[in-house]
Each structure stands twice: as C-alpha cells, then as structure tokens.
Amino acid sequence: MKFRNNQDRLGATAPDDGAGAAIAAQSQESESKSNGSAFNFTTPTEFVDLPSKGKLYPKEHYLHGIESVEIKYMTAKDEDILTSRTLLKKGIAIDRFLQNIVIDKKINVDDLFVGDKNALIVAARVTGYGSEYTTRVVCPSCANNSEYSFDLTSAKYNYGDNLEDFDATLTENQTFSVTLPHSTVQVEVRLMTGRDEKKLSKISESKKKHRLADSSLTDQFRLIMVSVNGNAERSVIESFVQHMPARDSRYLRTVYAKIMPNVDLTQEFMCDMCEYDGEMEVPFTADFFWPKR
C-alpha cells in the first residue's frame, strides 16, 4: 500500500517569506469567517496496489493496465454506511462502503476481481481502525476458542503468475486453460468478480429459501468455466460439471486458488493453551469492520 502526500491538499505548505505569511494569515482569517470555522478538513487518501496489477482485465476494461487504485481514508460517514441496518440486511453494506471510498468513480467495485476487491477491503480497514485485527479463533489442534491479534500490514500478495507447478496457461482472452489430470479434459476458466460473488450468493439464498440442496461448488464451476475442450456451449459445460471426477474437481480448485491474484492473509498462529504453532488464514469475522473497541 502506498500513501499519498496530502500536504498540498491539506493546506499545510509553509509560506516562503513574511509577506507571504501575512497574506496567508489574512486569507485564513477571511476563510474562517466565511466558513464559520478555523479548520478546513480534507480526507487523506492512499494508493492500493492491485494483486492483478491490471494485467488480467480484458483490454476494453477500464482497469486494464491499472496497477493501483486510490481510496480515501475511512470516515465517520463511512461508518454510518457499515452500520446501516437496511444495507446490512440487504448484504450490500461493504460494497456500498467500498464504492464510496474509491476516488475514481468510473470504477465499479462489482467489476473488480475478487482478489483486487479484497485488497481494497484490507487497506480500507487499516485506514479506519489500524493494522491490528483482534478476533476470536479456534485452535486447529486443541479446539480452544480464544482471542488472537493479527497484523494486517503483514499481508502478502499472490500475483497469480506462478503456473510452473500446474498444467495451466494464460490465453489471449485473459482466461486460463487448465488440463485436468484424470479426465485429461481441457477447461477454460475466468477469474471471478465482485458481481459473480453476488450472483453466487443470490443462488445460495434462493436454494435455502426453497429448501434445495446446497451446490455452491458446482455453481461456482458453472460460473467460471468458459469452455470445455474448446466447446463454449452452456449445455456441454453443464454436463461436464455434473460428471467431473472428484480428483479433477479438487485439482481445479487448487489451481484456481493459485492463478487468482489475491491477498494472502495466512499468518503465524500460536495457541496459548496447547502451544500449537503453525500458519492460519486470517478469518473475516464481524470484528473486521465492526470491532468491539
């Protein structure tokens, strides 16, 4: 994350001589009288590097080639958005918040890759409540439930460009071609966006409402698959998803996690109860944007 120098925007530049200081003082006094206040606050901003570096967006996409996005620091007004009962009930509070803090309004957060969106979420949380994130976790060894603090500034990026260990290649359409080991079928997949996340969430809610069996895994496969052995017909993709061998399914999930640029929030965890020491993925709980203190 890169911090922007807001000195000029905050009006903190010192005058170069006594005359300049006098003029500045008169101007400030005049402005103070007109505004009814001696202060003129401007929210500082920060540039957030995108895990995708803008490389994987289609050429016609607004973010193609854009390596970072500027956001403003979280304010009390933004907290109103995050605590809005109406927005929380609709499940859109965080998206509305992100859209509000992005400086370039041509950017739609729904069009961001999931990993790029996660990078903005983590950076926004740091600007609002600091890098220390304390929440309750369960020890994978003894199942002890306790509070633990993580440092969000130590998060690393997975740029999705290490394909050496997998039979996957980047296509000219900014998609990935993956050869599955068991069936030897070649599937073409695309990266998920915030809009796709919303779609999957609606599908899941609809199935719960109608008491249908959960199928989140196959639903995601249907969404990200572009073609199967070069055939892009949806009926072909649907049939393959239904009959994909479990070994291939697991392999595709593993590859997809590697090729998707994202924020790596895996950090060291040590249990006070059993002294277990190992890596743990930082959990996203209500404490993330709604800390108790």
N, C-alpha and C positions, 0 to 999 in steps of 0.2 A: 504494500500500500504506500502510495506516495502522497505526502502532504503538500498542499498548495500554499504559497506565500501570500497571505491575505493582508499584508501590511498596507498596501495602497488602498485596498477596498475598505479597510477599517479606518482609514484616515489617520494612520499613525506616523506618516512621514514627517520628519522634523524640518522646519523652515531653515533656509541656508544663511540668513542674517537677521539682524534686529528688526529691520523694516519688514521683512517677511513675517517675522513673528508677530509684529503689531497688527499687520493685515490679517494674519490667520486668527489672531485673538478677536479682532473686530468681527470677522466673518463668523467665528464660532459663537460669539455673543449674539449676533443678529440671528443666526440659525437657531440658537437656543430659545430666543424669544418667540420666533415664528413657530417652532415645533413644540414649545412648552416644556422642553427638556434639554438638559445639557449633554445628553448622550444620543448617539445615532448608531444603533447596533446593526451589524451585518453578520449573518451567519457564515462561519468559515466553511470551506469545502475541502474535499480530499479526492485525489485520483485513485481509483481502484483498478489494479491490473486484472484483466480477464484471463482465466485459465486457458481459454481457447485462443487467445491473442488475436481474435477476429479472423483467424485463418479458415475456420471450418464453416463459416456462414456462406451461403450462396453469393455469387458476385453481385447480384442485384439487391442483396440485403443491405440495409442501412449500416449495419455494424461490420460489414466485410472489411477486413484490414484494420479495424479499430482495436487497439491493444488495451485501452483503458477507458473507464467511464467515470465522469466526475459526479460526485454526490455531495450534498450538504450535510453538515452535522445534524444529528437528531435534536429536535427542539421540543418544548412543552406541547406545541401544537401537534407534533407528530405523535406524542404520547396519547393525545386525545384520540387519534386515529386508531392506535393499537389497543386502546381500552374501550372503543365504541362497541356496545353490546350488539347493535344492529350489524356492524361489519363482521364481528366475531361470529355471530350466529350464521351469517352467510358464508363464512370461511374465506373472506377476502381482505381481512384487516392488514395482513402483512404485505399483500400485493399492492393495496392502496397506499400503504406507507412507503413502500419502495418507489412507486411511481411518483410520489410527492417529493422524495429527496433527490431523484435523478435530475440533474441540471438541464440536460438536453432533452426537451420534451418531445423530440422526434422519436426518442427511444421508447418502445412499448415493452415493459418488463415481461409480458406474456410471450414476446418473441425471442427472449434471451434463452440460450441453452441453460439447462438446469444447473450445470456447474458454474456458469457465469453468474447466474442469479444467486447461487449460494455464496459466491464471493462477495457480492453486494450485501447480502444479509449479514455475513460475519463482520464486514467492515462497518456497516451501519450500527451494529450492536456495540462495537468497540467505541465508536464516536459518542454513543449515548450513555453507556454505563461502564465503560472501561474494558480492559482486556481480561480481567479476572472474572471467570464464569463459574459460580458455585451452584451445584445442583446435587440431587440425590442419585446415587448409582448403586448397582448391585454387583458385588464381587463375583466374578465368574468361577472362583474356587470354592468359597465358603458360603456364598449367597448372602453375605452380610449387607444390609442396606444402610448406607451412611452418606453423609455429605462429603463432596470432594470438589476441589477447585482446579479448574483448567485455565491455561493461559492461551487465549485466542490469538495472540500475536505470534505464537509459535507454529501456527498452521502452515502447512506446506501446500504447494500446488502440484497436481498431476496434470501435465500438459497433454496427455493422450497421444504422445508421439513415439512411445516405445512399443513397437509392434514386433520386435525381433523374436520374442518367445511365442508368438501366435501366428497362425496362417491367416493373416488379415492384411488387407491393403486399402489405401485411401484411393477412391475413384475420382474422376474429373468432375463428378457431380457433388463432391464434398460428402459422399456417403462412404461406408466401409463394406468391403466384400470379405466375407468370412467363410472359409471352408470347414464344415463340421466334420470331426474326426470319425464318427461312427457310420453315419449315412453317406459321407463324402459329398453331401449336398452343399452347393454354394449359395449362401444367402447374402443379400444386400440389406444393410440396416442403416438407419439415420439416427442422429442424435435427438434426444427428447428436448422439448422446450417447456417453458412455464405453461403455455397453452395446453400442451399434451398432459402435463400433470393435472390440470384442472379437468380435462376430459376423462382421465382415468378415475379421478375422484368422483365425478358425477356417475360414471358407470358403476362404481362400487356402491355408492349410496342408493342408486336405483335398484341394484340387486338385493341389498339389505331390506329396502322398503318392500320389495315383492317376495322376500324370503327365498331368494335364489342362492345357489351355492356360489361361494367366492371363487373367482377365476382371475385374480389380479395378475398372475404370472402370464397366462396365455393372452390376456387382454393387452398387456404391455408388448408381447411379441407381435401381436396383430398390428399394433400401432407403429412400431419401429421398423418392421420389415417392409422393404421397398420391392423386392423381387426374390424369387426362388429359382435358382438355375436360369436366371435371365428372364423369367416369366413374371410380369408385374400384375397379372390378373388377380383380383382380390379373392376369387374362389379358390385359386391354386394356393395362395398364401394361407387362407383359412384352413384348407385341407392339410397342408403341411404342419401348421401349428398344432392341429388336433392330434396328429400322428407322429410328432417329433420324438425320437428316442430320448429318454431321460438323460443319458450321457451327453447327447448333443445339446440339450437344453441347459444343462449345468455348464458346459463348455462355453456356450454363447453368453450366458450371464457373466462368467468370469472375464471373457474377452471384452464384453461391453463395458464392464467396470474399469478396464484398463484403457480403452480407447476414448472414453468420455472425459474430456478435460473437466477437472473439478477441484474443489478444496479438500485436501487431505487433513481431516481432523483427528487422525489417530495419534494419541499421546500416551505417555507413560503413566501407569496407574499402580499405586502401592496400597494394599489393604492394611489398615491398622489392626484388624482383627487376626488375620492369619498370615500376614506379611507376604501375601502373594504379590509378585512384581511382574508386570507384563504390560503389553500395549492394550489400549482400549479406545474404541471410537467414541468421540465426544457426543453424548446424547443431546438431542434437541428436545428439551422439555419446556414447560411453561415458564421456567425460571430464565429462559434465554432472553425474551423480550419483556418479561413481567417479573423481574427479580423481587425477592422479598425485602431487600434492603438496598 
